[in-house]
Amino acid sequence: MESFSPSRAAVSIIFLAWTTGCISAFSIGLSGETSFQIVSGQGFGPKEQGGGGADIYFLIPLVPWMRIGASFGLSETLPSDTTGGFVYRGYDTGALGMFLEAAGPVGAWERVGVLEAGGQIGINADWSVYQYSSLYFFYPELETGGFIGLRFVGLRALQLRLSLPLRFQFRRDLDYSFSAALGLGANYSFGAGS
């Protein structure tokens, strides 16, 4: 049987105090987006694909200007056009992600609220299936981008966000694949973050 260790007890108390303080200030958010993707397959030229999706995400503050987050998203990528006699197939995706976000206030108005701007970088694990088939595939994705958010006077726990995510997909079946999106969302901060 292990004996009592004062140093282990102190570390445990510090860890619990830090984590419960952070978790009590967590945020939850929802966002929707429309996206534009450029892909190029092996032996074929580049084409554009449209799409869209929705995410739910959770944020935990690390310091006042930085948060760590996790997300789950569903999206659809539409097939490309048939120009040139070939098409890139459409597919549906479920994605799990982790990211770091940094932000700070850039403006404040007494009767409106506080405007915040920031950026994020993260990784996603994407599990996709081609439309009208049972062919599944997996690929990692690097995501970065910026956002602006507005917290209204009287509703400081609620933030409306406009975002511009950029994603780089690392797919074995393509020479390259990247996308840009325009997102609109809202998040709600609980506890000390409100």
N, C-alpha and C positions, 0 to 999 in steps of 0.2 A: 504494500500500500504506500502511496506517495505521501510525503510529509508536506505540511503547509509551507509555502514559500512567500515571504512578504513581497519580493520583487514581482513574482508572477501575479499576485493579487493586485498590486499597484498598476501593473500594465493592463490587467483585465478591467479594472475600474476606469482607467483613462480611456481605453478602447470603447467601453460601453457608453461613457459620457459623450465621447466624440461622435459615435455613430448614432445614438438616439437624438442628439442635437441636430445632426445633419438630416436624419430621416424625418424628423418632425417638421422640417422646412421643405419637404420635397414638392415637386410640381408634376402635374399630369397634363398632357396636351393631345390635341387632335389636329391633324392637318390633311388637306387635300391638295393635289397638284396635277398639273398638265405638263407633259414632258415631250421633248424633241430629242431623238437619238440618231447618231450617225454610226453605221456599222460597215465593215468591209470584210467579206469572207475570203478564204483562201482561193485564189484564182478568179475572183470576181471583183468588181469595182464597188465603191462606196454607194450607199443609199441611205435615205432618211426613213425613220419610223416614228410615228406619233404614239402617244400613250397617256396614261394617267394612273393615279393611285391614291391611296389613303394610308396614313400612319397614326399609330398611337405611341406616345413616348412618355418616359418618366425621367425627371431631372432631379439630381441631388446636389446641393451646393457644396463645394469644397472650400472656397474662399468667396468673399462677396462678389468678385468679378468672374469666377470660373465655376462651371458645373460639369458633372459627369452624367451621362445619360445612356439609356437603353431604349430601343425602339422595336416595334413589330409593324410591318407594313404589307399591304397587298397591292399589287399593281397589274396592269395589263399593257402589253406592248402590241400595237397593231401591225399587221403585215405591211411590208413595203409595197410600192407600186410594181408593175410588171415591165417597166421600161428596160430595154436591153434583153428581154426574153428570160429573165430570172427574177425571183422574188425571195426576200428574207421572210421566213415564217413569223407569225405573231405568236406570243406566248404569255402565260400568266405566271406571276411570281409571288412567292411569300418570302419575306426577308426579315432576319433578326440582325440587329445592329447595336454597336456600342460606340459612343462618341464623347469627345470633350468639346465644351462650348465656352467661349469667353465673350463677355459683353460689358458694356458700360453706357451710362446715360450720355446722350448727345444734345438733349434739349428738354426744357421743362416749361410748361405754360400753366399758370395758376388756375385757369378755368377749364383746361383740357386734360392735362396729365403729363406724364414723363415719356419721352421718346428714347428708346434704347437701340443701339446698333451693335452687332457682333458677328462672329463667325464660328464655324465649327469644323472639326475634322474627325472622321471615324471610319470604321470598317463595317461591312455588312456581309452576311452569309446568305446567299440567294439560292432558293430551291425553285426551279421553274419547270413548267410543262408546256410543250408546244400545243397550240390550239388545235382542236379536232384530232388529237392523237393521245397516246399513252406514253409518249417519249419524255422522260424526265431528265433534267440535268442540273448540276450544281456549279456555281462559280462564286469566287470572292469578288468584292467590290470595294473600292476606295471612294469615300464621299467627302466632299468639302463644300464650302459655300458660305454665304453671308445672309444676314437677316436684319430687318428692322422690326421693332415691336413697340406698341403703344399701350401704356397702362393709364386708364382713365381715372380722373379725380372721382372719388367715391367708390370705385371698383378696383382698388389697387391690387387685389389678388388675381384679377383677370387681365391677361395680356393678349392683344390681337397681334398676329405676326404676318409679315410678308417675307418670303424667303426665296433664294435663288440657289438651289443645290446643284452641284456639278458632280457627276459620277463617272468613274472609270471602271469598266467591267473587265475582269481578267478571264476571258473565255478561251478555251483551247480550240474551239471550232472557228474562231474568227481572227483575222489579223489585228483588228482593233474594234473597240466598241466604247463609245462614251455618250453621255447624255447631259442635257441641261434641262432644268424644270423651273416652273414658277409655282410657288406654293402659297396657300393662304391657310392660316390656322389660328388656334387659340390655346392658351394654357392657363391653368389655374394653380396658384401657389397656396399651399397649406401652411399652417403654423407660423413659424418665425419668418418665412419668406413672403408672407402676405402684406 
